[in-house]
């Protein structure tokens, strides 16, 4: 299990996980044997509040780093989810169609969104670590 810790930016307390990667658009990415599992960060799900629906990519779809690939619907807004790396979508979390609230309950675990077969390892390595992501959140929060 990866180590996690709580931080607060403004009035939002959220969890960060060490040893995974992040994007400036609030996705997290965890590499597992050449597959990158993707979700949204705890910070992002707290900003969205109650997630009531998801649109996930189809297995076999082509993901391009930085492009919108999924959508989350909350009581407040609809938010795009961007691919943190390029490659083929090899798995989606179908439980979310019935239980979209898993994204709120367990964003780094059972609330993951999709998995991409990594084509270019340098794309993964160029993502943010937890410290850089926290700085990104602070910059955007002000």
C-alpha positions in Angstrom: 0.0 0.0 0.0 1.3 3.4 -0.9 1.8 6.1 1.8 -0.8 8.9 1.8 -1.1 12.1 3.8 -3.5 15.0 4.2 -2.9 18.6 3.2 -5.1 21.7 3.1 -5.3 24.3 0.4 -7.7 27.1 1.2 -10.6 25.4 2.9 -10.2 22.1 1.1 -8.5 19.2 3.0 -7.5 16.4 0.7 -5.3 13.3 0.5 -2.1 13.0 -1.6 -0.5 9.7 -2.3 3.3 9.3 -2.5 4.7 7.2 -5.3 2.1 7.9 -8.0 2.1 10.7 -10.6 -0.3 13.6 -11.1 -1.3 16.1 -13.7 -2.0 19.9 -13.6 -5.6 18.9 -14.6 -6.1 16.8 -11.4 -5.7 13.3 -12.7 -3.5 10.7 -11.0 -1.7 7.9 -12.7 -0.1 4.7 -11.3 2.1 2.5 -13.5 1.6 -1.3 -13.1 3.5 -3.5 -15.5 3.3 -1.1 -18.5 -0.3 -0.3 -17.8 -1.2 3.1 -16.3 -4.3 3.2 -14.1 -5.9 6.6 -14.1 -8.4 8.4 -11.8 -9.1 11.9 -10.5 -7.4 13.2 -7.4 -9.0 13.6 -4.0 -8.8 17.3 -4.5 -10.7 17.1 -7.8 -13.5 15.0 -6.4 -13.9 17.3 -3.4 -14.2 20.3 -5.8 -16.8 18.4 -7.9 -18.7 17.1 -4.9 -21.3 14.4 -5.5 -20.5 12.5 -8.7 -23.7 11.2 -10.2 -22.5 9.9 -13.6 -19.5 8.9 -15.7 -18.7 8.7 -19.4 -15.7 6.4 -19.8 -13.7 5.7 -23.0 -14.3 2.4 -24.8 -11.7 -0.4 -24.4 -9.6 -0.2 -27.5 -9.9 3.5 -27.8 -6.8 5.5 -28.5 -5.8 7.9 -25.7 -3.6 10.9 -26.5 -1.7 12.6 -23.7 -3.5 15.8 -22.7 -6.8 15.1 -24.6 -10.2 14.8 -22.9 -11.1 11.1 -22.8 -13.8 10.8 -20.1 -16.4 12.9 -18.4 -17.6 13.1 -14.8 -21.0 14.5 -13.9 -21.6 15.9 -10.5 -24.4 17.8 -8.8 -22.4 21.0 -9.5 -20.8 20.6 -12.9 -19.6 18.3 -15.7 -15.8 17.9 -15.8 -13.6 16.4 -18.5 -10.9 13.9 -17.5 -7.7 14.1 -19.6 -5.4 11.3 -20.5 -2.1 11.6 -18.6 -0.3 9.4 -21.1 -0.8 8.2 -24.7 -1.7 4.6 -25.6 -4.6 2.2 -25.9 -7.4 2.0 -23.3 -7.2 -1.6 -22.1 -9.7 -1.5 -19.2 -12.4 0.7 -17.8 -14.0 0.6 -14.3 -17.5 -0.5 -15.3 -18.6 -0.5 -11.6 -18.8 3.3 -11.9 -21.8 3.1 -14.3 -23.8 1.7 -11.3 -21.8 3.3 -8.5 -20.3 6.6 -9.7 -20.0 7.7 -6.0 -17.0 5.4 -5.7 -15.0 8.2 -7.2 -15.9 10.3 -4.2 -15.5 7.5 -1.6 -12.2 6.1 -2.8 -10.7 8.2 -5.6 -7.3 6.5 -5.5 -8.7 2.9 -5.1 -12.0 1.5 -6.2 -12.9 4.9 -7.9 -10.3 4.6 -10.6 -11.6 5.4 -14.1 -9.6 3.6 -16.8 -6.3 2.0 -17.7 -4.0 2.8 -20.6 -1.3 0.6 -22.1 1.7 2.9 -21.9 3.4 3.6 -25.2 6.1 6.1 -24.2 7.5 5.7 -20.7 9.0 9.2 -20.8 5.4 10.6 -20.8 4.7 8.9 -17.5 8.1 10.0 -16.0 7.3 13.7 -17.0 4.2 13.8 -14.8 4.2 15.5 -11.5 5.1 13.9 -8.2 3.0 14.6 -5.0 5.0 17.7 -4.0 4.8 19.3 -7.5 1.1 18.5 -7.7 0.5 20.2 -4.3 2.4 23.3 -5.6 0.2 23.2 -8.8 -3.0 23.1 -6.7 -1.7 26.1 -4.5 -0.9 28.1 -7.7 -4.4 27.5 -9.2 -6.2 28.0 -5.9 -5.2 31.7 -5.5 
